[in-house]
Amino acid sequence: MCRGVLFPTASGNGVDDLQQMIQAVVDNVCWQMSLDRKTTALKQLQGHMWRAAFTAGRMKAEFFADVVPAVRKWREAGMKVYIYSSGSVEAQKLLFGHSTEGDILELVDGHFDTKIGRKVESESYRKIADSIGCSTNSILFLTDVTREASAAEEADVHVAVVVRPGNAGLTDDEKTYYSLITSFSELYLPSST
């Protein structure tokens, strides 16, 4: 048994064994996804699947309407924009390279995934700051996950929790503790020097 999914024993029939093994792997991937696992290996597998779909033109990433205009303004003001996602760097580049807005990779200065560390660990944010050459208190992290927000704050990173349709609900304490935004246009950021 591999993490909740039984793997079949070999029957001696190569074709049947192969099909059973393929189904067991599919079942395991579905099981991990149902638990919202953020393992690097699962995210890499998803990235490979996305690559095939995006490059064939069968999928395009869609962003909330406020995102791209806001990021363009930040970039025009001299600000740097980085992505930190549980999705692999490859998957991030596929999303930004194949969006309904076209290829918007030029809006992103760099990409980080779980190879730098888990998003719920404060050390990950320190590593990102070191990697991009700035102090943690010079970073604003946008997230919809309060456990990530807490870890970022622990590293002295500024945080805004993004409230969007479909996100997990927030407790009353979280609503009063965190800075909340419903649109990127609500952020008034100073230009960087």
C-alpha positions as CSV (number, residue, x, y, z in Angstrom):
1,M,0.0,0.0,0.0
2,C,1.4,3.4,-1.0
3,R,-0.1,6.3,1.0
4,G,-3.8,5.3,0.9
5,V,-3.8,3.3,-2.4
6,L,-3.2,-0.4,-2.7
7,F,-0.8,-1.4,-5.5
8,P,-1.8,-4.7,-7.2
9,T,0.3,-7.8,-7.1
10,A,1.6,-9.2,-10.4
11,S,-0.7,-11.8,-11.9
12,G,1.8,-12.9,-14.6
13,N,-0.2,-11.4,-17.4
14,G,1.9,-8.5,-18.6
15,V,-0.9,-6.4,-20.2
16,D,-3.3,-6.8,-17.2
17,D,-0.5,-6.1,-14.8
18,L,0.4,-2.9,-16.7
19,Q,-3.2,-1.7,-16.8
20,Q,-3.6,-2.4,-13.0
21,M,-0.4,-0.6,-12.2
22,I,-1.4,2.4,-14.3
23,Q,-4.8,2.5,-12.6
24,A,-3.1,2.3,-9.2
25,V,-0.8,5.2,-10.0
26,V,-3.8,7.3,-11.3
27,D,-5.7,6.4,-8.1
28,N,-2.7,7.5,-6.0
29,V,-2.4,10.8,-7.8
30,C,-6.1,11.4,-7.4
31,W,-5.9,10.5,-3.7
32,Q,-3.0,13.0,-3.2
33,M,-4.9,15.7,-5.0
34,S,-8.1,15.1,-2.9
35,L,-6.0,15.7,0.2
36,D,-4.5,18.9,-1.4
37,R,-1.0,17.5,-1.1
38,K,1.7,20.0,-2.2
39,T,4.5,17.5,-2.7
40,T,7.2,18.6,-5.2
41,A,6.8,15.3,-7.1
42,L,3.0,15.7,-7.5
43,K,3.4,19.3,-8.6
44,Q,6.1,18.2,-11.1
45,L,3.7,15.6,-12.5
46,Q,1.0,18.2,-12.8
47,G,3.5,20.4,-14.6
48,H,4.3,17.8,-17.2
49,M,0.6,17.3,-17.8
50,W,0.0,21.0,-18.1
51,R,3.0,21.4,-20.5
52,A,1.3,19.0,-22.9
53,A,-2.0,20.8,-22.7
54,F,-0.7,24.4,-22.8
55,T,1.8,23.8,-25.7
56,A,-0.9,22.1,-27.7
57,G,-3.2,25.1,-27.2
58,R,-5.8,23.1,-25.3
59,M,-5.5,25.2,-22.1
60,K,-5.0,28.9,-21.3
61,A,-4.5,30.3,-17.9
62,E,-7.1,32.9,-16.8
63,F,-6.4,35.5,-14.2
64,F,-8.8,37.7,-12.3
65,A,-9.4,40.9,-14.4
66,D,-7.6,43.1,-11.9
67,V,-4.3,41.1,-11.8
68,V,-2.5,41.9,-15.0
69,P,-3.3,45.6,-15.1
70,A,-2.1,45.9,-11.4
71,V,1.1,44.0,-12.1
72,R,1.8,46.1,-15.1
73,K,1.5,49.3,-13.0
74,W,3.8,47.9,-10.3
75,R,6.4,47.0,-13.0
76,E,6.1,50.5,-14.6
77,A,6.7,51.9,-11.1
78,G,9.9,49.9,-10.9
79,M,8.7,47.3,-8.6
80,K,9.8,43.7,-8.9
81,V,7.3,40.8,-9.0
82,Y,8.1,37.3,-7.9
83,I,5.9,34.2,-7.8
84,Y,6.0,31.7,-5.0
85,S,3.7,28.8,-5.5
86,S,3.3,25.2,-4.5
87,G,3.1,24.6,-8.3
88,S,6.4,23.9,-9.9
89,V,8.4,26.7,-11.5
90,E,7.7,24.9,-14.8
91,A,4.0,25.0,-14.2
92,Q,4.2,28.7,-13.2
93,K,6.0,29.5,-16.5
94,L,3.4,27.6,-18.4
95,L,0.5,29.5,-16.8
96,F,2.1,32.9,-17.4
97,G,3.4,32.0,-20.8
98,H,0.0,30.7,-22.1
99,S,-2.7,33.0,-20.6
100,T,-5.8,34.6,-22.0
101,E,-3.7,37.8,-21.8
102,G,-1.0,36.2,-24.0
103,D,2.5,35.5,-22.8
104,I,3.0,37.7,-19.7
105,L,6.2,36.1,-18.4
106,E,8.0,39.4,-18.9
107,L,5.9,40.7,-15.9
108,V,7.6,38.3,-13.5
109,D,11.2,38.7,-12.3
110,G,11.5,35.2,-10.8
111,H,9.7,32.1,-9.8
112,F,9.9,30.0,-6.6
113,D,8.3,26.7,-5.7
114,T,8.5,24.1,-2.9
115,K,12.1,23.4,-3.7
116,I,13.0,26.6,-1.7
117,G,10.8,25.2,1.1
118,R,7.2,24.8,2.2
119,K,5.0,27.9,2.1
120,V,4.0,27.3,5.7
121,E,7.6,27.5,7.0
122,S,9.1,30.9,7.8
123,E,12.5,29.9,6.7
124,S,11.3,29.6,3.1
125,Y,10.6,33.4,3.0
126,R,14.0,34.2,4.4
127,K,15.6,32.0,1.6
128,I,13.6,33.9,-1.0
129,A,14.7,37.2,0.4
130,D,18.3,36.1,0.3
131,S,17.9,34.8,-3.2
132,I,16.5,38.1,-4.5
133,G,18.9,40.2,-2.5
134,C,16.6,42.1,-0.3
135,S,15.5,42.2,3.3
136,T,12.3,40.3,4.3
137,N,10.7,43.5,5.5
138,S,10.9,44.9,1.9
139,I,8.6,42.1,0.6
140,L,4.9,42.1,0.3
141,F,3.5,38.6,0.1
142,L,-0.1,38.1,-1.3
143,T,-1.8,34.8,-0.4
144,D,-5.2,33.4,0.3
145,V,-3.9,30.9,2.9
146,T,-3.6,32.2,6.4
147,R,-1.0,29.5,7.4
148,E,1.2,30.9,4.7
149,A,0.5,34.4,5.8
150,S,1.5,33.5,9.4
151,A,4.8,31.9,8.2
152,A,5.6,34.9,6.1
153,E,4.9,37.3,9.0
154,E,7.1,35.2,11.2
155,A,9.9,36.0,8.8
156,D,9.1,39.7,8.9
157,V,7.5,39.8,5.5
158,H,4.5,42.1,5.0
159,V,1.3,40.2,4.1
160,A,-2.1,40.8,2.5
161,V,-4.6,38.1,2.4
162,V,-6.5,38.0,-0.9
163,V,-10.2,37.2,-0.6
164,R,-11.6,35.7,-3.8
165,P,-14.6,33.6,-4.8
166,G,-13.8,30.0,-4.1
167,N,-11.2,30.6,-1.4
168,A,-11.5,29.0,2.0
169,G,-13.4,31.1,4.5
170,L,-11.7,33.2,7.2
171,T,-12.4,33.1,10.9
172,D,-13.5,36.4,12.5
173,D,-10.1,36.6,14.2
174,E,-8.3,36.2,10.8
175,K,-10.5,38.9,9.3
176,T,-9.6,41.4,11.9
177,Y,-5.9,40.4,12.2
178,Y,-4.8,40.3,8.6
179,S,-4.9,43.1,5.9
180,L,-7.5,41.8,3.5
181,I,-7.9,42.8,-0.2
182,T,-10.5,41.6,-2.8
183,S,-8.6,43.1,-5.7
184,F,-5.0,43.8,-6.6
185,S,-6.1,47.3,-7.5
186,E,-6.6,47.9,-3.7
187,L,-2.9,47.9,-3.2
188,Y,-1.2,51.3,-3.3
189,L,2.5,50.4,-3.4
190,P,5.3,53.0,-3.3
191,S,7.7,52.8,-6.3
192,S,10.9,51.0,-5.5
193,T,14.3,52.7,-5.9
